[in-house]
């Protein structure tokens, strides 16, 4: 390959799609846990989020790559519903709040050791000012776990303007212990986290595994990130596990020296890039998928714009009158391009998937998108147990989409 390789934007895009699992056709037969594990082997992280207007976000990246799969397969890998408990995934702050393979837990212990300096200020302040409360809450978990935050008996404070989470000190203490890795998620019911001692949740061989040095752990996390990206800038590699710039640069240097990363230039990219040495380089990609706002293909918005020319911002926290595209907007991947976006809502009581708005990207003909999008919406509606699809008359793709759906 030589010391330096130049890639076109199209080549870089196809490499990235292949690394994320979009160059393979979806399974045509029965989908089982092996298919889900293969997705996780590639992307490493499933970001979780509480918004459920369409679907819990962690289910969607698996659907995007596999199509309609039994969601209980993923539930079983978390072991939130399985007995005896044998989790293959656990919750931690990896990218953001995420489901991560349990074998990565030793690689994240350096972050657990930094609970006193890394989390947001309210958590650090409580740990500093009320250490006895932390120990009291830890004893409560040990004696009564799994518990929810309300079991601490500490009342919720009055709502405060501008604060997204109205957490009481008991919840804050549990979240500090969660960041430290001393407690973890045993299960979720209606998405509420039940906390228990990590020793009672994680497999014993994981807990007994040696702790790598911080340098070695971060190098391995960047290695995982590089494999999941295919081709990436330092900023891309840094963002995947939220590692510092300095640490990522050092890890990249080591991986270049070992020839696992190959320095490359991508036409139009301002920053240097790095190609994973085993990255697939397909000649074309024929993917079709609706992407969660938290899908690892698009969660780093600067990379999404660089790869696809697609400007994407989530508007959940934007006042309704100021939203451009909608509340829960999913990009639509068709072939090798992001060709449109839809604002989706699952009306579970009415049994209807509501397309609140539908948009096509500039330069893309609506007729090219509408039929493929209609088929994908039909798949995802059936997967969610919804009987119909209704398209609201908002967006420059809405008329064509409604016409295809009848």
Helices and strands as residue ranges (DSSP letters): E 5-7, H 9-19, H 33-43, E 45-47, H 57-66, H 71-78, E 89-93, E 97-101, G 102-108, H 109-112, H 121-129, H 131-144, G 149-152, H 169-180, E 183-189, E 192-197, H 198-201, H 204-208, H 214-229, E 231-233, H 234-240, H 245-257, E 261-266, E 273-276, E 287-291, H 301-308, G 320-322, E 329-335, E 337-347, E 352-360, H 366-383, E 388-391, H 398-405
